[in-house]
Amino acid sequence: MDYFYETRAISQGFKTVCGIDEAGRGPLAGPVYAAAVILPTGLVIDGLNDSKKLSEKKREQLFDIICEKAVAFSVGTASEQEIDEINILNATFLAMKRAVDGLAVKPDYALIDGNRYPHIGGVTEETIVKGDGKSMSVAAASILAKVSRDRFMLDLAKEYPQYLFEQHKGYGTKLHYEMIEKFGISPVHRKSFLKKIIGENNG
């Protein structure tokens, strides 16, 4: 984990590099989140890694450090309605675009986790497979996206306590499917992810 990709972009003449990652493409409920982060060149943040490899407590600690030390950061979302309308891939790209648009400092180069280009506009894009384990900026974005989404799902858990979102964060666990079977589909569920269940209920 280092600044190899960021340094290479700067050596090619780019001035401001941001890392972008998403959280919540897979769940059955809630928005998809994306974050964009610009870190000071060479900043060392101990323990920074792919958010999926960190404990919740460590992610929370790193979230605060990243927000404090970043040159700029922004979080964007796309709602479950948007996911149903334009599909999860396009909704993820929309969340990424919103994250970049929200940056106080405008980047001219973006490092994006994965292998698909979101075509944000106004920035040169580079995709990095498993980028959240290779680039400091992308790892920072993965933590901001994940923690922001988890916090939102905890708020949803208070609004829809019957679904126990605090336990599964909307992912398709056995418990979550049991709650959907018991209570039906809520306004925050992604209907396009639950077509089979909706079909069965209407059948």
N, C-alpha and C positions, 0 to 999 in steps of 0.2 A: 504494500500500500504506500503510494508516494505521489509525487506531482509530475510523473513522467509525461502524461498526456497534456496537462496544463502547460508545462514548460515547453513541450514540443510546439504547441499552438502559438505560444508567445514568440518562440524562435522563428516561426514562420511569418511573423509580423502582426499577429492579432494582439489586441491590447487587454481585453477583459474576458476571462473565461468563466463560464458558470457550469456547475454540475446539475444534472436533472435526474430525478428518479420518481417513481410512483409507489403508492401503497393502496391495496384494496381492489386489485383487478378481479380477484377470485370470489369475494364474498357474495352472498345472496341478498344482502341488504346494505343500505347506506351508500354514500357517495364514493367515488374514486378520488383519491388525493394525489397531488404531485407537488414537489418542492423544487425550487431553483436556488442555488447557493453560489455566491462568489466568495472565495476565501482569500485572505492575504497570501501572496506567494510564499511558500515555504513554511507556513504556520504549522507547527506540530501540535496535534491534539491527541494526547495519550488515550489509547483504547479505541480510537475511531475505527470502525469497521462496518461491514454490511450489517444493517439493522437486524436482519433475521438471525445473526449469530450472537446477538447481545441480549442480556436480560432486560426486562422491562425497566428495572431500577437504573441500569447502566445507560439505557437509551434516554431516560428522563434527565440524567445528569449531563449527558453529552448534548442534549437538546439545548439546555441553558447555555452551555459553553459555546456552542456553534452560533446561537443567536447573539451572544455577547461579542464574539470575535470576528464574525463574518463582515466582509465589506458591505454585503447586501444579501438579503434572503427574502423569499416570498413563497407562500403556499397557495396553490390553486386547487379548485375542486370541480367536479362535474357531478350533477345530482343523479339519483337513481332514475328519474324521469328522462334525463338526457341520455343515460346509458341505454334505456329501453328504446329511445327514439333513434339513436345514431349508432348503436352497438358499443361494446365495452372498449374496443381498440380506439375508435374515433373519440369516445368520451375521455379516454386516458390522454390522448393527444390534445384535446381541448383543455383539460386540467393543466397539462404541461405549458400550453400557450398562455393560459391565465397566470400561471406561476411566473413565467418570464416577464409577462406584461406588468406584473406587480413589483418587479425589482426597482429599487430606487436608483441603482446604477445600471445602465444598459450594457449588456454584454455584446460582444461581436462574435463570440464563439461559444458553442454549447456542447458539452460532453453528456451523452444520453445513455442511460443504462438500457441494455437490450440490443436488438438488431433491426429495429424499425425506426424510420425517420418520421418524426411528428410534423415536419415542415412548418416550423413555427413562424418563419418569415423574419427577415432583418438580421438573422444570425447564421453563420456557417455551422453546420451540425456534424458531429462525429458520434457514431454509435459504438458502444463498448459492451460486448457480451460479458455478463457478470461484472459490470463496471463498478458496482457498489463494493466489490472486494479488491478493486485495482486502483481506483482514482479517489483521492481525498475529497474532492468536490462532490463527486457522485455519492460517496459514502455519507457525507454530511447531508446531502439532499435526501437520501434514503431514510435517515433518522428523523429529519424534520417531517417528512411525509407520513412516516409510520406513527410517530408520537402524536402528531396532529389528528390523524384519523382515529387512533385509539381513544384519544380524549373525547372526540366527537361521539364515538360509539358509546362511551360511558354516559354522556348526556342523553343519548337516545334511550339508554337503558332505564333512565328515570322516567322518560316519557312513555315508553312501552315496556314496563317492567315484566310483563308476562313472557317476553321472548328471551330474557336472560342474556341480553347483548353484552353485559359486562363479562360474561364467561367466555363467549366465542367470538366477539367483535363482528358478528354477522357472517362469519365463515360457515361453510356447509357441514358442520359437525353433526353427529348423531343427535345430540341434544337439541340443536337448532331445528333440525327436521322434525323432531318430536313436537317441539313447540309450535311449529307451523301447522302440523297436522291437528294439534289441539285447538289452536286459536285462529287459524286461517292466515291469510296474507295481509300484512299491514301496509299503510301508505309508503313506508320507507323500504319495502322489499322491491327487488328488481324483478319485475314480472317476466322479462325476457329470459331470466335465469331459472324461472319456476314454471315454464310452460306445461311441463308434464303434470305437475300438481294442479295447476289451474284447469287443465284439460280434464283431469280426473274428477275434480269438484263440479265441473260443468257437465260432465258426461252422463 
